[in-house]
Amino acid sequence: MRTLLELIRIIVLYFIVCSFLGYFLNEIYLAMGINTETYGSIGFISIFISFFVLYRNKLQFSGWYQGKGREKLPKKVSQILILSSIAILLLPPVLKILLE
């Protein structure tokens, strides 16, 4: 039962965080003149990676699940994922500049 509650918690948190960040990212891209229909999904990939790191390093320890496998990501992996997320987030403006 705890596993099901934790899964529901993850889904709700994901939709709340991604909706909030996705809205602001969409507004920023529109202000920069970037076509969000073409490049908007790239930003959501970045948000997903960031949420994954946030969940594995912070949020999983405050939930209902108490089983095995509850450990933080290694520091190096977290850094690589965060840098990848930032690079993916900056990709649409770079593509706009290169393709115009």
C-alpha positions as CSV (number, residue, x, y, z in Angstrom):
1,M,0.0,0.0,0.0
2,R,2.9,2.4,0.8
3,T,4.4,1.8,-2.6
4,L,1.1,2.7,-4.3
5,L,0.8,5.9,-2.2
6,E,4.4,6.8,-3.1
7,L,3.7,6.3,-6.8
8,I,0.6,8.5,-6.6
9,R,2.7,11.1,-4.7
10,I,5.4,11.0,-7.4
11,I,2.9,11.5,-10.2
12,V,1.1,14.4,-8.4
13,L,4.4,16.1,-7.6
14,Y,5.6,15.6,-11.2
15,F,2.5,17.2,-12.7
16,I,2.6,20.1,-10.3
17,V,6.3,20.9,-10.7
18,C,6.3,20.3,-14.4
19,S,3.2,22.3,-15.0
20,F,4.6,25.2,-13.0
21,L,8.0,25.2,-14.6
22,G,6.7,24.3,-18.0
23,Y,4.5,27.4,-18.0
24,F,7.3,29.7,-17.1
25,L,9.7,28.0,-19.6
26,N,7.0,28.4,-22.3
27,E,6.6,32.1,-21.5
28,I,10.4,32.6,-21.6
29,Y,10.7,30.9,-24.9
30,L,7.9,32.9,-26.3
31,A,9.5,36.1,-25.1
32,M,12.7,35.1,-26.9
33,G,10.7,34.4,-30.1
34,I,11.3,30.7,-30.0
35,N,8.6,28.5,-31.6
36,T,7.3,26.5,-28.6
37,E,5.4,24.0,-30.8
38,T,8.7,22.9,-32.4
39,Y,11.1,23.3,-29.5
40,G,8.9,23.2,-26.4
41,S,9.3,19.4,-25.8
42,I,13.1,19.9,-25.5
43,G,12.5,22.1,-22.4
44,F,10.2,19.4,-20.9
45,I,13.0,16.8,-21.2
46,S,15.2,19.2,-19.2
47,I,12.5,19.7,-16.6
48,F,12.0,15.9,-16.3
49,I,15.8,15.3,-15.7
50,S,15.8,18.1,-13.1
51,F,12.8,16.6,-11.3
52,F,14.4,13.2,-11.4
53,V,17.5,14.5,-9.6
54,L,15.4,16.5,-7.1
55,Y,13.3,13.4,-6.3
56,R,16.2,11.0,-5.9
57,N,18.2,13.4,-3.8
58,K,15.5,15.1,-1.6
59,L,11.9,14.1,-2.1
60,Q,12.2,10.3,-1.8
61,F,13.2,10.6,1.9
62,S,10.0,12.4,2.9
63,G,7.5,10.0,1.4
64,W,5.7,6.9,2.5
65,Y,8.0,4.3,0.9
66,Q,10.4,2.8,3.5
67,G,11.8,-0.1,1.5
68,K,15.3,-0.8,0.1
69,G,16.8,1.3,-2.7
70,R,16.4,4.6,-0.9
71,E,19.7,6.3,-1.5
72,K,20.9,9.5,-3.1
73,L,22.4,9.6,-6.5
74,P,26.1,9.7,-6.5
75,K,27.4,13.3,-6.5
76,K,29.1,12.9,-9.9
77,V,25.9,11.5,-11.5
78,S,23.9,14.4,-10.0
79,Q,26.3,16.9,-11.4
80,I,26.3,15.3,-14.9
81,L,22.5,15.2,-15.0
82,I,22.1,18.8,-13.8
83,L,24.7,20.0,-16.4
84,S,22.9,17.9,-19.1
85,S,19.6,19.5,-18.0
86,I,21.0,23.0,-18.3
87,A,22.5,22.2,-21.7
88,I,19.2,20.8,-23.0
89,L,17.4,23.9,-21.6
90,L,19.7,26.2,-23.5
91,L,19.4,24.1,-26.7
92,P,16.3,25.8,-28.2
93,P,17.8,29.4,-28.2
94,V,21.0,28.0,-29.7
95,L,19.0,26.2,-32.4
96,K,17.0,29.3,-33.1
97,I,20.1,31.3,-33.7
98,L,21.8,28.6,-35.8
99,L,18.8,27.9,-38.0
100,E,17.8,31.4,-38.8
